[in-house]
């Protein structure tokens, strides 16, 4: 089959190993047609927190959340400030159900049905509202498959395969399910750090476009226009149950380290949404580990039973599921489907140099919060966390743990 229907999209999501772009796929969503006045009306008078940083900020490290200020304002005030603000501003990674009720128009209009998931809606969706230059540091999501729908403005995605070398992965600052890169893709002091980074793909999303980011792909995301609005959802993946055990183990390590450190030092180790980690009792952390470990083992037993049952069946029923071939879907131009384009290392470096030309101010002294939020002072503490969090270490711990629990 070469027609991009709901079944085909769900099949692509399940099988894709490279980022896939769905051009104009969500143009039919009413929220893609909303203008600025409509968005102002939808947000109303509620004050929302924007993460802010000077646009001309240049650093060896990425713009960690801890280095940002938070400014509360209405959506209308945010829009009115766009032409004169020296900051980029981001109301990012906010679950829709935490800011809107079931009676709100935005809440009611969100559905992921045409992606093959009719049961997914506003309660599963996160909202991203930002200005030009607002960005997310390069990172990997350890859970799920990421589906992004661009509603307003234009956004650039730079992506790398999970196994890409030279990304300098770190778990500091720690956030469950996020593995960050130490590379600063926004305005780095040292452009030479990117010389050994290969395998990049680049996508620019406009309103109405959607993007599939396969599990584990590195991504750096930056807004290109004055106002950008997007939604996303993480859909479950077969490897999530194993990843949850890894994350529970790392969380125990980070929490115990933070408990015995001065508060100001402990804060540098975690993202602001993990500030309560050192207050979490060890018993609770072990209960969380026990829950996800048992879930993983139960799932593994079910899969083994199902495999034995299939082996014992003399005449298994033929599959009636429609098979969708990605190559055929891509060849049908009516689907407006494309694989994210590869870019060379030189092209990647040119994109970063373009940022430096547009934003960077080499002469401006850093403000106190920009200096205080750096993780470079952590040295040995950071090195210990990163060493224990390496996948080969955690995988060995899991292997030994499951052997004792089985």
C-alpha positions in Angstrom: 0.0 0.0 0.0 1.3 3.5 -0.8 -1.5 5.7 0.6 -0.8 7.5 3.9 -3.8 6.6 6.0 -3.9 6.2 9.8 -2.8 2.5 9.7 0.1 3.4 7.4 1.3 6.3 9.7 1.1 4.1 12.8 3.2 1.5 10.9 5.8 4.1 9.9 6.0 5.3 13.5 6.6 1.7 14.8 9.2 0.8 12.2 11.1 4.0 11.3 14.8 4.1 12.1 15.4 7.6 10.7 13.6 10.9 11.2 10.6 11.2 8.9 9.0 14.6 7.9 5.2 14.8 7.2 4.9 17.9 5.1 1.5 19.7 5.6 0.2 16.7 7.4 -1.6 18.6 10.2 -2.7 21.5 8.0 -6.3 20.3 8.6 -6.0 20.9 12.3 -8.1 23.9 13.2 -5.4 25.1 15.6 -2.9 25.4 12.7 -5.1 28.1 11.3 -5.2 30.2 14.4 -3.7 33.7 14.2 -2.0 35.6 17.0 -5.2 37.3 18.1 -6.8 33.8 18.4 -3.9 32.5 20.5 -4.1 35.5 22.8 -7.8 34.8 23.3 -7.1 31.1 24.0 -4.5 31.8 26.7 -6.5 34.7 28.1 -5.2 36.4 31.2 -3.4 33.5 32.8 0.3 34.3 33.6 2.7 31.7 32.2 6.4 31.1 33.1 8.9 31.8 30.3 12.4 30.6 30.5 14.6 33.5 29.4 18.2 34.2 28.4 20.0 36.9 26.6 20.1 36.2 22.9 23.8 37.2 22.7 24.9 34.6 25.4 28.0 32.7 24.3 29.5 29.9 26.3 31.5 26.6 26.3 28.4 24.9 27.9 24.9 24.8 26.5 22.2 27.2 27.9 21.2 25.0 30.8 17.8 25.7 32.4 19.6 26.6 35.6 21.3 29.5 33.8 18.0 31.0 32.7 15.8 33.5 34.4 12.0 32.8 34.6 9.6 35.6 33.8 5.8 35.3 34.3 3.6 37.1 31.8 0.4 36.7 29.8 0.7 35.4 26.3 -0.4 38.8 25.0 2.4 40.5 26.9 4.9 38.0 25.6 3.8 38.7 22.0 3.9 42.5 22.6 7.4 42.2 24.0 8.8 40.2 21.0 10.0 43.2 18.9 12.0 44.9 21.7 13.2 42.0 23.9 16.9 41.3 24.2 16.0 37.8 25.5 14.8 34.6 23.9 11.9 33.3 25.8 10.5 29.8 26.0 7.3 28.4 27.6 8.5 24.8 27.0 7.7 21.2 27.8 4.4 22.1 29.5 1.7 19.4 29.5 -1.5 20.9 28.1 -3.8 19.4 30.8 -1.8 21.3 33.5 -2.6 24.7 31.9 -5.9 24.1 30.2 -9.2 22.4 31.2 -11.4 20.0 29.2 -13.7 23.0 28.4 -10.9 25.0 26.8 -10.9 25.1 23.0 -7.2 24.1 22.7 -7.7 21.1 24.9 -10.7 19.9 22.9 -9.0 20.3 19.5 -6.0 18.1 20.2 -6.2 14.6 18.8 -3.5 12.3 17.4 -6.0 10.1 15.6 -4.6 10.7 12.1 -1.2 9.4 13.4 -3.0 6.1 14.2 -3.5 6.8 17.9 -7.2 7.8 18.3 -7.0 7.4 22.1 -4.2 10.0 22.5 -5.2 13.6 23.1 -4.5 16.7 25.2 -3.7 14.7 28.4 -0.7 13.1 26.6 0.5 16.3 24.8 3.1 18.9 25.7 3.1 22.5 24.4 6.0 24.6 23.3 5.7 28.4 22.9 8.8 30.4 22.2 10.5 33.4 20.5 13.3 33.5 17.9 16.5 32.0 19.2 14.7 30.0 21.9 16.1 26.5 21.9 16.5 23.1 23.6 20.0 21.9 24.3 21.0 18.8 22.3 19.8 15.7 24.0 18.4 12.1 23.7 15.0 11.0 25.0 15.4 7.6 26.7 11.6 6.9 26.5 9.3 6.6 23.5 9.0 7.8 19.9 8.7 11.6 19.6 6.0 13.0 17.3 6.0 16.8 16.8 3.4 19.0 15.2 4.3 22.5 14.2 1.4 24.9 14.7 2.9 28.4 14.1 6.2 29.7 12.9 9.3 27.8 11.8 11.6 25.6 13.8 14.9 23.9 13.0 15.8 20.4 14.1 19.4 19.1 13.9 19.4 15.3 14.6 22.0 12.6 15.0 21.7 8.8 15.2 21.8 7.3 18.7 25.3 5.9 18.2 26.9 9.1 16.9 30.4 9.7 18.4 31.6 13.0 19.7 28.3 14.2 21.2 29.9 14.2 24.7 26.9 12.8 26.6 26.3 13.7 30.2 23.7 13.2 32.9 24.5 16.5 34.6 22.3 18.3 34.8 20.2 15.3 35.6 16.6 14.9 34.3 14.8 11.6 34.1 14.6 10.4 30.5 17.0 13.0 29.1 20.6 12.5 28.2 22.2 15.8 27.4 25.1 16.7 25.1 27.8 19.0 26.5 28.1 20.6 23.0 26.7 24.1 22.7 24.9 24.2 19.4 23.6 27.7 20.0 26.6 30.0 20.4 29.7 28.1 21.4 33.0 29.6 22.4 34.8 26.8 20.6 33.6 25.8 17.1 36.4 23.2 16.8 34.4 20.9 19.1 32.2 20.1 16.2 34.9 18.9 13.8 34.5 15.3 14.7 30.7 15.2 14.8 29.2 13.4 11.7 25.9 11.9 10.6 23.8 15.1 11.1 20.4 15.5 9.6 18.5 18.8 9.4 14.8 19.6 9.2 13.0 22.9 9.1 9.4 22.6 10.1 6.7 25.2 9.1 3.2 25.4 10.4 1.3 22.3 9.4 4.3 20.0 9.3 5.0 17.1 11.5 8.2 15.2 12.4 8.8 11.7 13.7 11.9 11.4 15.9 12.8 7.7 16.4 13.8 6.5 19.8 17.2 7.6 21.0 18.0 10.1 18.3 20.0 13.1 19.4 18.2 16.4 18.6 18.9 20.1 19.0 15.9 22.3 18.4 15.8 26.1 17.7 13.1 28.6 16.8 13.7 30.5 13.6 10.8 33.1 13.6 9.6 35.7 16.1 6.7 33.4 17.4 6.8 29.6 17.4 4.1 27.2 18.7 4.3 23.4 18.6 2.9 20.3 20.2 4.4 17.0 20.8 3.7 13.5 22.2 5.9 10.6 23.1 4.4 7.4 21.9 5.4 4.1 23.7 8.3 2.0 22.4 9.0 -1.7 23.1 12.3 -0.8 24.8 10.7 1.6 27.3 10.3 -0.9 30.1 14.1 -1.7 30.0 14.9 2.0 29.8 12.7 2.7 32.9 14.9 0.3 34.9 18.0 2.1 33.8 16.5 5.5 34.7 15.5 4.2 38.2 19.0 3.0 38.9 20.6 6.3 37.8 18.0 8.2 39.8 19.0 6.4 43.0 22.7 7.3 42.3 22.0 11.0 41.6 19.6 11.3 44.6 22.1 9.8 47.1 24.9 12.0 45.8 22.8 15.1 46.1 21.7 14.4 49.7 25.2 15.0 51.1 26.1 18.0 49.0 25.6 21.7 49.8 22.2 22.8 48.5 23.8 25.2 45.9 26.1 22.5 44.6 23.3 19.9 44.5 21.1 22.3 42.4 23.8 22.4 39.7 23.6 18.6 39.3 19.9 18.5 38.5 17.4 20.4 36.2 14.9 22.6 38.1 12.1 20.1 37.6 14.2 17.6 39.6 14.9 19.9 42.6 13.1 17.6 45.0 15.2 14.6 44.2 17.4 14.9 47.3 14.3 15.0 49.5 12.9 11.7 48.2 13.4 8.9 50.7 15.6 6.1 49.6 12.7 3.7 50.3 10.6 5.5 47.8 13.4 5.3 45.2 13.8 1.6 45.7 10.0 1.1 45.5 10.1 2.8 42.1 12.9 0.6 41.0 11.1 -2.5 42.2 8.0 -1.5 40.3 9.7 -1.0 37.0 11.9 -4.0 37.4 9.0 -6.3 38.1 7.1 -4.8 35.1 10.0 -5.5 32.9 10.4 -9.1 34.1 6.6 -9.7 33.8 6.7 -8.4 30.2 9.7 -10.6 29.4 7.9 -13.7 30.7 4.8 -12.9 28.7 6.8 -12.6 25.5 8.5 -15.9 26.2 5.1 -17.6 26.8 3.7 -16.1 23.6 6.8 -17.3 21.6 6.4 -20.9 23.0 2.7 -20.8 22.1 3.4 -19.7 18.6 6.0 -22.4 18.2 3.6 -25.1 19.4 0.8 -24.1 17.0 0.8 -26.4 13.9 -1.2 -24.1 11.7 -0.9 -20.5 13.0 -3.6 -18.2 11.6 -2.3 -16.0 8.8 -1.7 -12.4 9.6 -4.4 -10.0 8.3 -2.5 -6.9 9.2 -1.7 -4.7 6.2 2.0 -4.3 5.5 3.2 -0.8 4.7 6.5 -0.3 3.0 8.2 3.0 3.9 10.0 3.1 0.5 6.7 2.9 -1.4 5.1 5.5 0.9 8.0 7.9 0.3 7.8 7.4 -3.5 4.2 8.4 -3.6 4.6 12.2 -3.9 1.0 12.8 -2.9 1.9 11.7 0.7 4.3 14.6 1.1 6.5 12.3 3.1 10.3 12.7 3.3 13.3 11.4 5.2 15.2 14.1 7.1 18.0 15.4 4.9 21.6 14.6 5.7 24.1 17.5 6.1 27.9 17.4 6.2 30.0 18.4 9.1 31.0 21.6 7.2 27.3 22.4 6.7 26.6 21.8 10.4 29.4 24.1 11.4 28.1 26.8 9.0 24.7 26.7 10.7 26.4 27.2 14.1 28.5 30.1 12.6 25.3 31.6 11.3 24.0 31.6 14.8 27.2 33.2 16.1 27.0 36.0 13.5 23.4 36.7 14.2 23.4 36.5 18.0 26.8 36.3 19.7 28.4 39.2 21.6 32.0 38.3 22.4 32.6 41.5 24.4 29.7 41.4 26.8 30.6 40.2 30.3 28.5 37.3 31.7 25.9 38.2 34.3 25.9 36.4 37.7 23.2 33.9 37.0 24.9 33.0 33.7 28.2 32.2 35.5 26.6 30.5 38.6 24.6 28.1 36.5 27.6 26.4 34.9 28.4 22.8 35.6 32.1 22.9 34.9 32.9 23.6 38.5 31.5 20.1 39.5 34.5 18.3 38.1 34.9 15.0 40.0 31.2 14.8 41.1 30.0 15.2 37.5 32.6 12.7 36.2 31.5 10.0 38.8 27.8 10.4 37.8 28.6 10.2 34.1 30.9 7.2 34.6 28.3 5.2 36.5 25.6 6.3 34.0 27.3 5.0 30.9 25.1 2.5 29.1 27.7 -0.3 29.3 27.8 0.1 33.1 24.0 0.3 33.6 23.4 -2.6 31.3 25.7 -4.8 33.3 24.0 -3.7 36.6 20.6 -4.5 35.0 21.9 -7.9 33.8 23.1 -8.8 37.3 19.9 -7.4 38.9 17.6 -9.4 36.7 19.6 -12.5 37.3 19.0 -12.2 41.0 15.3 -11.2 40.7 14.3 -13.9 38.2 
